Amino acid sequence: MLCCVVPLQAQFHDLEIGVMGAATLNMHRGSFSTSSGLDECGTFSDALTPGLMIGNDVLARIGDRWGLSGRLFYYRADGSFTSPTGTTPRVRLADGTLVPLVSEYALTTDLDYIGLEALGKYFVVPDVYVAAGPQVGYAMRTAFEQREDILSPSNLKFSNGSSSRVILAGSFERTSVDVNRQLRLGITAAVGMDLTLSGNWRLHPEVGFTYGLTNVLSTFDWKVHTIRAGVTLGYVLNAPAAVIVTEAAPPPPPPPPVPSMPANLALNIEGASSITITETRRSDLFPLLPYVFFDHASSVIPARYRDRKGETESFDPLTAADSGLASYHDMLNIVGQRLRERPSARITLTGHREPADGEASSSLSMERAVAVRDYLQRIWNIEPSRMDVAARELPSVVSNRNTDDGRAENRRVEITTNDPAIVAPIQRRTIRRETDPDIVRLIPLTQPVSAFTDAATIRIMAPNGRVLMDKPYHVASQETVAWTLNADDIASVLGTAQRVDLVAELTATENDGTSRKATRTIPVRSMIRSARYDDEIVNDSTVERFSLIFFDYDTPTISTFNTTVMDLIRARCRTTSTVRITGLTDRTGNPTYNEDLSRRRAASVADAIKARIIPNAIESRGLGPNLLFDNDLPEGRFYNRTVLVEVVTPLDR
């Protein structure tokens, strides 16, 4: 035993607290999209964007050479990306000539992190140190705004009158039900100086680099690395006295291991040796009919309109209903939720009645408008001052008063607003995943069995090291091991890649303590498909479905109500797209005439699309009366007077 005097400084030379700040260069690396990899939203990759980092620092000096620093910081990791649209459609100018349209996508991301960092410091000379250590952070905000900018011709404008338009904005989590924030893990290396200012004050200029190990979002191949340069201003709290400690002599080295002969180990797979994951995607844009219809001579909101008393906090219009008409019957709740989210929005509720059905009371129209206002106030706590009520005898656009159906449609309250987002269409995207096979059976082989201890393990790991299965295995049993696949787990491993290789690993221990491993590769490939309105499956393409309502009465003219939807359809079309347009009507009127009217409405939509872009193929047809929705309900007849548009675009894989 060796006994000596060691100052306490050898453990904690001094303790320093301070504040730090740094300018950063955010190095975004990867390839990702704002809409789960769909081609029409652009794919973005590398970007360099300035940022900042501020926080607190605690430094404990250990001896003359070592130190340990802990930091709690705020980090702004914003990014600015651009991506070519990938196509050069032809557009028609005012003089009728067709010219190529060159545009690009621009994406601005807002990433705000709160993080912790632990750095071990080594002072190569008294005033200069190098440091390294782990970093962990949590994203408090992951928002984005995506624009499309026209590069040429320079005089061409979008429908908003500008050469730039916002395509999509919001939080990344809202683009898909599968997108979640990831815990940020990274490794930091830095070099800095230790400068004494006066008394106990110190200044530490420092430059460093953090390598991000994890993706920003769960389904995106997107990492952020950081170069930073900044300073820390610190104050030294203590310089403790020396104490006497004893230092034991090192133990003798262990004897070298006795070499042994390895046993044989293998891992096979029963049946199919690869996995296929199929994603079936649906994308529907459903218009929100801003009318509430009433029973004859009644001002009571009919029971088919959903009352969400006590459910407002959990209400989600994307999951609350499984069909279009069911979504409409939640219309008052959708309007209420949007009003609560947009406090500057106002609405006007205009009630109507049908005197031809005996609704002679002049107060009935106002009573119906008040009933809708009271519901929004009672269930959604919307201030009455934001809701104007008005009354008319008949709507400004009257349905056919010579039929029962037409008169029923005139008994309604119309909702208008100063904010188009209040009655905007509902965008519903769903993804259903399946794996083939759904169970993988592993066959461990140990030869001879007597050469191994009984306890072993079988793991299946992703390329990034994530463990998908970890099961104990008894060597003596010689049984197969079943792995039940989780389609969502497999999809998260694939990300945007078309194929990855998983690794199955068998770990066993020989009787002399030697650990042995056997591995087997399991290929995984993805297949993406979408469904049309008639449930026809289209492979390796995206199918987006849109519905237009409110055509001008007895004409094929596209009303202003459909302007937003038409702009979105044209934005989604590519020169590689195939577009199918189907016109439909309700049961009112002559079937032959209705079929011709539906055909003309479909043709007018096709002409409006081709005025902006010429797809690879476009088909329009009219089918006349249909039973998409219940023709016995006034809202069902409105939704049956529609034009359905399907845009099929091949994936860029």
C-alpha angles and dihedrals in degrees: 000000000000116000122196143153114257122180116238084238085078085072103030112004090179141332120235131186125190151137127265136199133180142176111231138202107212111213107199112197131181140049122275146143135221090234110048093281098306109160096226093064095056130247117250129198137165124013138165115212132166120242142157142241128201131171152113128297132202118189126189116189114215109196122319097304109034137063140169121217127191122191135190109193149165115230127192107203101175120164138202116203138176130198132180114244089236094227136072106209122188118244131193117239125210091268090055098253121135116229132172115264114220114193139151137207118243120197127191116191127195113206119174118183135187108202150173126218130188117194129186110211129205118191106217088186125007095270103029126069142177120212140190138172148122128297129201127184143171123219109233092181132024107175134149145183121205123197136181114220124196111228097179146049086035095206095056117105135191120240089272090065094250136099088234130057135179111243101178138357138171139067121338089230090065094058093073139003089236098057115103134164115259126220105251113235122181147157119235129203121183145166124207149150134250109219123179112219105180134319109338096344121111136181123209117193108194142176123194149160129224119200111207113224100184135054121255092233131027099245099031127091090220127129131172122217120188136215111190139180122187150117138256121212109205140181121210112228105185148007106193127206128256125272134191117251132170124233118207122220113253116266118250115269116264118256116267114266118262108246116240136189113257119239123226118266130177140166123209135179125230115229120337112027097201137057128226119196116196122200117198109196129195126189119183131173108202119189118229111231104217095210132103113201124209135206120251113296091350133122094188115110105245117252093243088075104086117247107212099188108161093006102083096105094054097036114124116173091204093061104022094082134035099202140042097251090046088055089052091052086060089052095113090051092048090051091046093050092048092048090052091050093047107046094180093059122103132191137202119214113203117189125205139186137196112235090185088068093052097267093140099151109107090205095060094083092054092045090056093051091048091051090058092045092050091052093053091047095046100043103028101027093235111169112247088225088070093053120069118196126207137171134216134169097233132007118263088245104045124202119224106296092194093073134059090235093053094047091049089055091056092060097085151109116236121210119211127173145186089230116062090202090072092069097025119139121271114250110207120185122177133179124198117191130198132176129212112235103023092200128041116201117207122202113205116202122198119178115223103010090206091062093068137062114244098247115085137147136222121205135180114204136187122228090260091057096258112149111229096176133015116176134163115240130201109218093202092058095061087200129151118253119226121214113195108209123231107209094205091052091050091048092052090053092051095047106169094335120111094216139015134172120234120203123223111202129194114197119191135164125229119225091259091056098260112145115223131188135198122189137195128190118230112195117215123194131181132225121192123198138165136204130234125218089270090050093252107155119232116194126217092003138095119237116202117188126202133182126206123197136169101061114176110271115280092347135095091231114131108235124225088250087075097049095101093048093047091051089052093048092052091047091053095049120096130185086253093054127108113214126199118189121190124187119207137176138193126251095271116113135000112340094217092050091045092053091053091046091051090050092052092048091052090049092051090054090050091051091050091053094047091051087068104029137358111227124207089259134358128188128184127187141163123224100175120208115021142170102231088128137015107289090198091070121071091225090050091056091049091052091046089059091076148122115224117208124194119190113193114191124178115238117248098233 
